[in-house]
Amino acid sequence: MRSNIRKRVCRSLKQTELITRFALTAVVIVLASALFLSCQKTKEDRFLKIGLPEEPRSLNLWLGTDANSRKILTQIYQPLYNRHPETLEIIPWLAADDPIIDETALTYTIKLRKAKWSDGTDFTSDDVLFTKQVIFDFQIPRYYSKWKIIEKVEAPDAQTVVFHLKKPSAIFMSRVMNAPIISRKQWESVTREALTKEKPLRSLQDHVVENPVGTGPFTLAEYKKGAYIHMKKNPHFFGTGLTIGGHLLGPYVNDILFRVYGTSDVAILALKKGDIDYYWWDIQPGYISDLKEQDNVDLYFNKKSALYYLGFNLRKPPFNDVALRRAIATVVDKEFILSRILQNYGTAMHSIIPSGNHFWHNPNVETYSHGKSKEERMTSAVKILRDAGYSWETPPLTPDGKLTVPSDILLPDGTQMDKFVILTPPADYDPKRAFAGTMIQEWLRELGLPAFSRPMAFNSLLDTVKGKHEFDAFVLGYGKLNLDPDYLRAFFYSKNDKPRGWNMSGYSNPKFDQIADMQRVLVDTEERKKLILEMQRMILDDVPYLPLYNPHIIEAALNENFRGWVAKVDGIGNIWSMCVVKPVE
């Protein structure tokens, strides 16, 4: 008895010690931030305080490609062209105007704004040339695969840059001209030394950037790991006072303080207490009811450029039969997924391109189940299958159209369909996709299809689907698609059907490939749009992927101190918000 009591006391003391250590650490971080902010006196001097879920990986532009690093780096490094926040059109940013494109669509002449780097030196065409050279010399991941279409770059004068392409490219403006430009003055000696190393790229990425020089609205003032990142207004920002993208640009705040919170629970509590003005992360629906009760918190619901879908393996029976894929598409109840799984915080998806990307989205594709009752969906699916030669000893519908429990379906050759598996991520990784897989299993069983939903560790799932192609069907998704629709070609081009290739379904359609190649070189946006709309129609007719849903990005911001957040596809956390948000008077 005494021994057990002694053990419990020891455990209690250890737990108390751990809790005390954690609490002291939290207090140190809070005190550090509080002391840092103690000098604020006026509204103009107030810091915009933003919460992050994790520490940035790196403030080296070439290594910090994770979401949290980019939130910092995009305030510093700027591209030649940007996206209009509402229309999503490509508009001049560091460039002064739209490019002049010659009749061959191989030469782009671009005039540059008169801008300065944050160290006060002039931004010139030489910096653009240098950026291109670095990307080529180091074959920078994320950039080189797009930039290698460039034959050469010339700088006839300090404010003009001329790009010569190897062939016409529809994605040059959207996927090349959106790259950040770096300062030759800051990076030349760094890159020269890195090129002498055994692993030049690794050396470049390992370089510690303590004072990044950029052309953006803010500069780095101080970075205290584990506590905060302090950014100050860039007095040399080229956009100040200009109306770009429909907004008169500031920035109107002098300082931003980024704090790392680790979990949404802690960050949401900080927001409610007023410790931060905005939590730069997608909030889960479970927090919404609580936050709606906070008068000092505004909630934002915006569409995402995302795609969550059911994919099929077209390389083998039975999913090489388009009739079966169409029947499955007909019984999947997307409205149920939207209301019960997404809690109506999102949209049902019918095309591969999300509706938020409105210029490229095709709203007129085949929707299969949309607007139909359960009986109507089942009736349509049974007809599709019967017309293709499938049968049941006991069909899902009685002669008078009533639903019933069917026998297992028989293939057109009269044999019983083998059991098949729908792979999903596990519920602790993504409960939405896991639950969607379970519901799809049930809907297919109501049709007599021997479906089994099986969760699999995410990395193993990717290896099975993308690497080995050893699967029947799967539920996966893309949380942030590029706004340029060329990913249609990547996902469904027949030459991309290879291990680790993007064509995971094994879709092969010569007509689709032909159109995909044509749109790839079309510079005329309206002409290209016609082909992109047709590509979407073809995919939804053939159903290698069945789009399921697109969740909203849900965000929360305190309304007591700052207002003016710019809502756009993928949320209010963007360069436009940082340039126009203002202190509350």
Beta strands, then each sheet from edge to edge (+ up, - down):
strand 1: 47-52
strand 2: 81-83
strand 3: 90-92
strand 4: 100-101
strand 5: 107-111
strand 6: 115-116
strand 7: 122-123
strand 8: 150-157
strand 9: 160-165
strand 10: 218-224
strand 11: 228-233
strand 12: 243-244
strand 13: 247-248
strand 14: 255-260
strand 15: 278-279
strand 16: 297-302
strand 17: 307-312
strand 18: 346-348
strand 19: 420-424
strand 20: 451-455
strand 21: 473-478
strand 22: 545-551
strand 23: 553-558
strand 24: 562-563
strand 25: 582-583
sheet 1: 10+ 11- 14+ 1+ 15+ 23- 16+
sheet 2: 2+ 3-
sheet 3: 4+ 5- 9+ 8-
sheet 4: 6+ 7-
sheet 5: 12+ 13-
sheet 6: 18+ 22- 17+ 21- 19- 20-
sheet 7: 24+ 25-
end
